[in-house]
């Protein structure tokens, strides 16, 4: 069960790290602060939704294993 959960976690962490990296680039570019805040908010919402999807996927993997064990 643990091996199945490793890849979604690794993918989720890498995705959020890349997303934060892109967000940091926008804060270095000279654009109005309002646009920077909107971009930051969008990045935070995407990262939060990625965390939610990751937790949902881990829950599904746990239930899938329980179902597989009950078949035997």
C-alpha positions as CSV (number, residue, x, y, z in Angstrom):
1,X,0.0,0.0,0.0
2,X,2.8,2.4,0.8
3,X,4.4,2.1,-2.6
4,X,1.2,3.1,-4.3
5,X,1.0,6.2,-2.2
6,X,4.6,7.4,-2.9
7,X,4.2,8.5,-6.5
8,X,1.1,10.7,-5.9
9,X,2.9,12.5,-3.0
10,X,6.1,13.0,-5.1
11,X,4.1,14.3,-8.0
12,X,2.1,16.6,-5.8
13,X,5.1,18.0,-4.0
14,X,7.0,18.6,-7.3
15,X,3.9,20.3,-8.9
16,X,3.5,22.7,-5.9
17,X,7.3,23.5,-5.9
18,X,7.2,24.3,-9.7
19,X,4.0,26.4,-9.1
20,X,5.7,28.3,-6.3
21,X,8.8,28.9,-8.5
22,X,6.6,30.4,-11.2
23,X,4.9,32.5,-8.6
24,X,8.2,33.8,-7.3
25,X,9.1,34.9,-10.9
26,X,5.9,37.1,-11.0
27,X,6.9,38.8,-7.8
28,X,10.3,39.8,-9.3
29,X,8.7,41.3,-12.4
30,X,7.8,45.0,-12.1
31,X,4.0,44.8,-12.3
32,X,1.4,46.5,-10.1
33,X,1.0,45.0,-6.6
34,X,-2.7,44.2,-7.2
35,X,-1.8,41.9,-10.0
36,X,0.9,40.3,-7.9
37,X,-1.6,39.6,-5.2
38,X,-4.1,38.1,-7.6
39,X,-1.5,35.8,-9.0
40,X,-0.4,34.9,-5.5
41,X,-4.0,34.1,-4.6
42,X,-4.5,32.0,-7.7
43,X,-1.3,30.0,-6.9
44,X,-2.4,29.4,-3.3
45,X,-5.8,28.2,-4.5
46,X,-4.2,25.8,-7.0
47,X,-1.8,24.5,-4.4
48,X,-4.7,24.0,-1.9
49,X,-6.7,22.1,-4.5
50,X,-3.7,19.9,-5.3
51,X,-3.4,19.1,-1.6
52,X,-7.1,18.2,-1.5
53,X,-6.8,16.0,-4.6
54,X,-3.7,14.3,-3.1
55,X,-5.5,13.5,0.2
56,X,-8.5,12.2,-1.7
57,X,-6.3,10.0,-3.8
58,X,-4.6,8.5,-0.8
59,X,-8.0,7.8,0.8
60,X,-9.0,6.0,-2.4
61,X,-5.8,3.9,-2.4
62,X,-6.5,2.9,1.2
63,X,-10.0,1.9,0.5
64,X,-9.0,0.0,-2.7
65,X,-6.5,-2.1,-0.6
66,X,-9.2,-2.9,2.0
67,X,-11.6,-4.0,-0.8
68,X,-8.8,-6.2,-2.3
69,X,-8.2,-7.9,1.0
70,X,-11.9,-8.6,1.6
71,X,-12.1,-10.6,-1.7
72,X,-9.8,-13.3,-0.4
